[in-house]
Amino acid sequence: MRLRKVKNAKEIVDNHPLVIKELNNKTFINNNPISIEIGTGKGDFIIEMAKKYPHINFIGIEKYESVLIRALEKTDEIPLNLRFICNDARFINDYLKIKINNIYLNFSDPWPKKRHEKRRLTSQDFLEKYEKLFDHEINIYLKTDNKGLFAYSIISLNNSNYIFKDLSLNLHQEKIPNVFTEYEKKFSSLDITINYLHAFKKI
Ligand SMILES: C[S@@+](CC[C@H](N)C(=O)[O-])C[C@H]1O[C@@H](n2cnc3c(N)ncnc32)[C@H](O)[C@@H]1O
């Protein structure tokens, strides 16, 4: 992701009222379901979802301050149901301290080299981490332009006994409610089709 350099990005992110260090039972003022997006980028998806679904609480997780700052610039108010965490998903079990209901993985980095497999957000390592975040049913929603990552994710989720509720090689042709991400807007303008799945598992 190419970005203009922002001075003091870390300081701005650390002090922003929408940014929290951890999700705990004081984060939101209600017990509404919680959805997270991992790799939230410049925030278009999560900001729009929070507006569209006020009875769901949203957390956008992004590794880099220099990227997250773009999302923060887009929020002119402090929505009650939206917060961000600037951290690596590798440590997700350390900073998500209460149970969640949905995970969104939108245009995650594909990490095509075999030696980087563990970095893919649908690797067995990550699926094991996610499992600890839920208490009865795990729901994972994934969108990607990358066919390799999509095929890999289907196999990985299948190996972990997930059931596929929706599976599409062309999301925009389906009647599935959809909020666009920044990457999705770009790919869509280039006529690149979007792969989509919704997988769940009872635990
Ligand atoms: C290709 S961009 C997609 C951004 C956005 N989701 C979209 O669809 O437009 C992937 C984003 O995931 C972030 N990311 C990658 N690995 C991550 C990780 N391990 N933890 C948190 N964020 C990560 C990247 O910094 C980047 O902003």
The ligand as a Tripos MOL2 file, in Angstrom:
@<TRIPOS>MOLECULE
LIG
   27    29     1     0     0
SMALL
NO_CHARGES

@<TRIPOS>ATOM
      1 C1         -4.0650   -5.2570    0.9720 C.3       1 LIG1
      2 S1         -4.5090   -4.2360    2.2910 S.3       1 LIG1
      3 C2         -6.2960   -4.3000    2.3100 C.3       1 LIG1
      4 C3         -6.8910   -3.1480    3.0660 C.3       1 LIG1
      5 C4         -8.4320   -3.1780    3.2040 C.3       1 LIG1
      6 N1         -8.8640   -4.3020    4.0030 N.3       1 LIG1
      7 C5         -9.1090   -3.2170    1.8640 C.2       1 LIG1
      8 O1         -9.7330   -4.2280    1.5320 O.co2     1 LIG1
      9 O2         -9.0640   -2.2200    1.1390 O.co2     1 LIG1
     10 C6         -4.0730   -5.2780    3.6700 C.3       1 LIG1
     11 C7         -3.9870   -4.5080    4.9830 C.3       1 LIG1
     12 O3         -3.7630   -5.4410    6.0340 O.3       1 LIG1
     13 C8         -2.7740   -4.9390    6.9270 C.3       1 LIG1
     14 N2         -2.1540   -6.1010    7.5510 N.ar      1 LIG1
     15 C9         -1.4130   -7.0400    6.9390 C.ar      1 LIG1
     16 N3         -0.9980   -7.9740    7.8050 N.ar      1 LIG1
     17 C10        -1.5180   -7.6170    9.0140 C.ar      1 LIG1
     18 C11        -1.4420   -8.1820   10.3100 C.ar      1 LIG1
     19 N4         -0.7280   -9.3020   10.5320 N.pl3     1 LIG1
     20 N5         -2.0640   -7.5660   11.3140 N.ar      1 LIG1
     21 C12        -2.7830   -6.4280   11.0910 C.ar      1 LIG1
     22 N6         -2.8800   -5.8320    9.8860 N.ar      1 LIG1
     23 C13        -2.2600   -6.4240    8.8550 C.ar      1 LIG1
     24 C14        -1.8540   -4.1790    6.0020 C.3       1 LIG1
     25 O4         -1.0540   -3.2320    6.6960 O.3       1 LIG1
     26 C15        -2.8230   -3.5290    5.0260 C.3       1 LIG1
     27 O5         -3.2950   -2.2880    5.5060 O.3       1 LIG1
@<TRIPOS>BOND
     1     1     2 1
     2     2     3 1
     3     2    10 1
     4     3     4 1
     5     4     5 1
     6     5     6 1
     7     5     7 1
     8     7     8 2
     9     7     9 1
    10    10    11 1
    11    11    12 1
    12    11    26 1
    13    12    13 1
    14    13    14 1
    15    13    24 1
    16    14    15 ar
    17    14    23 ar
    18    15    16 ar
    19    16    17 ar
    20    17    18 ar
    21    17    23 ar
    22    18    19 1
    23    18    20 ar
    24    20    21 ar
    25    21    22 ar
    26    22    23 ar
    27    24    25 1
    28    24    26 1
    29    26    27 1
@<TRIPOS>SUBSTRUCTURE
     1 LIG1         1 GROUP 0 **** ****
